[in-house]
Amino acid sequence: MEIVLAAAIGVLSAAGTWLLLRPRTFQVIMGLSLLSYAVNLFIFSMGRLRSGMPPITAKGAERPELYADPTPQALVLTAIVISFALTALFLVVLLASRGATGSDHVDGREPAE
């Protein structure tokens, strides 16, 4: 399971970086989204990868190895909300820039053919 998660984080990071380097603003926004997903998966994996474990301790199960750490889950939930708001803001800026310049190129000018 750890190998699959590490590969998924690597693929998301590589695809996000590649999209960030593209000349179109929509591709840059998609790259930022993929990078935020990769970071969220990385933070989530820091809380131990165990299935079937309760997120908080129950009465009578006070041993810390019996439950998952809820802190990374709370951090990832906060990061998901923040990345959703940033994506919405970037889309509004993209639409305003396209309306003002008529192009979705990152510098506002289409490359010469």
Summary of the structure (lengths in Angstrom):
residues: 113
radius of gyration: 19.4
end to end distance: 48.0
largest distance: 71.5
contacts: 278
relative contact order: 0.14
helix: 66%
strand: 2%
